Amino acid sequence: MQKDLTKGNITKTLLAFAVPMILGNMLQQLYNIADTLIVGRFLGADALAAVGTAYSLMTFLTSIFIGLCMGSGSVFSICFGERDEKKLKERIFVSFLCIAAVAVCIEVFVTAAVDPILGLLQVPSELRGMMKEYLMVIFAGIFFTFLYNYFAFLLRAVGNSVTPLVFLAVSAVLNIGLDLLFVVTFSRGVAGAAEATVISQAVSGIGLAVYTLVKEPALRVSRKQMRFSRAGVQEIAKYSVLTCIQQSVMNFGILMVQGLVNSFGTTVMAAFAAAVKIDTFVYMPAQEFGNAFSLFIAQNYGARQGERIKSGVKSAVRTAVVFCLVISAAVFAGAELLMKIFIDAGETGVISVGAQYLRIEGVFYCGIGILFLLYGYFRAVNMPLMSVVLTVISLGVRVGLSYILAAVLWIGVLGIWWSIPIGWFLADLTGAIAYRKYRPFEKEKR
């Protein structure tokens, strides 16, 4: 089920394509939210802190191959816009083998180096056992996460954003059911939460791969298309590696902040773990809208539809700003209530710190909403390096200011929270200047 994004009403086309992606990513977040909610409620604050820190590490490491899949998706979209089926299938073959190898290497690395990693993150000794137990199970099934993301980006690149949503919906429901079964009924602890996630990811990953191979013959690679051409490898590498660097820098910065948060003790760790889940979930539609926007731009870039690209940019900015303003108001008003979803009402210290974080970040969601559009735009118009630059600015400011301000006695943890929106807006300013100066879809003769 393919969809041509180079035709039709721009706003309607973009929203119809983006909404299933947004819903799919919300369901994917349920994997982690289900872990956090059930662990926090049934296993306590220590287990929540352990799983929350493990989530930050997991997000960083999986962002490596997810970034590669995302970059490859841009290549697939451009090939689809160019109507070059032979080139598309050759790029599919090259990217699948390369990214699969990276996923396997990550799994081996975590298994071998988990103890030094926990030490680097300054994880308190009383939490290390639980965090290690959780990570070892999660990364044993990391290949399933790769399968889902690879085939989801492939299908979305050719305009099919509905099928990944269907598989993810089944997987999310399964994850919640297995979480309750393993943690509550079987008393499997944090390992049970991890096992539930892995089984659910296996269902979505294997299921989506089989669907694509069986139901999408236009994406099925034949023997003659299984070739490593120099041009193909270079193109995949250019988009995928730079997008991977962007995603990795983003999540490495978050991981460095996690290490700083850990130094403030278990209460702040637990608050940060729950608040980040909420934070990520509520602005995640803007992130996924940015990814949909990127694929929309990439198809039109491949088809050389310059005017449609400019109109698409205006439509996307208006949509993102309206959404972020609504979400900002909701999060600011309901910060404590949102924290109480994850934390027992008696944990007043954790709730207070988490609500403080949410109110500071929530006011500035427009900053991250625009930044996601800038990432997607530059990735789609053959300027993936610019996305890396914006990420370095955003995360560099965030990490640097966090460590500087947190060291000031009267600022403390507030410095970590305030550094985040400051980084967003400096990156937005840089991206806006670059957008006005460089118009590759107008200037480049391809």
C-alpha positions, 0 to 999 in steps of 0.5 A: 500500500504505497502513497505518492506524497508529491500530489494532492492538497499539501496539509491534508496529505501531510497530516494523513501520512503523519497521523498513523506515524504519530499514533505508532510512535505513541504506541511504541512509547507505551512499551517504556511507559508500561515498564515505568508505570508497573515497575514504579507502582509494584516494585518501588522507587529504587526499581523505577530509578534503575529502569529509568536509567537503563532506558536512557542507556537503551535509547542512546545505543538503539539510536545508533541503528535507528538513526541508520534506518532513518537516514536510509528511509530518506534515500528510499523516499528520494528513490521513490520520488524519482520513480527509480525502482532498480535503484531503490531495491539496490539501496534496500539490500545494501542498507539492510545488511549494513544496519543488521551488522551494526545491531548485532555489534551493539548487542555484543558490546553491551553484553561484554561491557555492561559493568564498566558502563554502569560505573561510567553512568555513576549508578548507585551500588544499590541499583546496579544489580537491578539495572544490569538484570534489566539491560541484559534481557533487553539487549538480548532481543535488540535485533527485533527492535532493528527489524521493526524500525528498518521495515517501518522506515522502508514502508513509510518511505513509500507512503505506507504509514498505516501498516507499521501502526497496526503491528505496533498496536498489537505489540503494545497491547501484548506488552502491557498484558505481559508486564502485568503477568510477569511483574505482578503475577509471576513476581519476576521483578525488573527482568519480567518487565524487560522480558515483556518488552522483548517478546512484544518487540519480537512480535512487531519486528518479525511480523512487519518483516514478513508482511513487507516481504509477502505483501509488498513485491515492489520492495522485494529484492531479487538476486540481481539487485543484491549488489554493493555498488560504490555509488549505492554504498556512498549514498547510503553511508552519506545519509545513514551515517550522518543521521546516525551521528545526529541521533547518537549525539542527541542521545549521548548528550541525554546520557551525559545529563543522566549521569549528572542527574544520578549524582543528586540521589535516588529521589531526583533519579526517580523523578527524572525517570518518570518526568522524562517518560511524560516529557517524551510522550507528550512532545513525541507527536511533534517529533514523529510529525517531523519525521513524516515531514522529512519523508514528505520533503524527500519524496518531493525533493526526488521529484524536484517539486520545489514549490511544493516543498516551500508550501510544505514547510509553511504548512508544517510550521503552522501545524507544529506550533499550534500543537506545541502550544496546546500541549505546553498549556496542558503539561504546565497545568497538570504536572503533578497529576501526570507524575502521580500516574507513575508515582504513588501519591505518598512520594511527595519529594519525587512528585515535586521534583518531577513536576518542577521539571515538567513545568520548565520544559513544558512552557517551551515545547515550541522550541523542540517542535520547530527543531524536529522540523529542521532536522527532518528538512535538512535530512531530506534535501541532501544536507544531513550534515546540517542536522548534525550541526543543529544537534551538536548546538542543542545538546552541547549547550544542554550538557555544558550549561547543565554541568556549569549551572548544577555546580552552583549551590543555589541553582542545583538541579534547576540548572539541568532543567533550564539548560534544555530549552536554552539549547533548543532555541539556540539550535532553532535560531541557527537552523532558521538562518541556514534555511533562509540562506540555503535552498538546495531544491532550488539551486542544486542541479541533480 
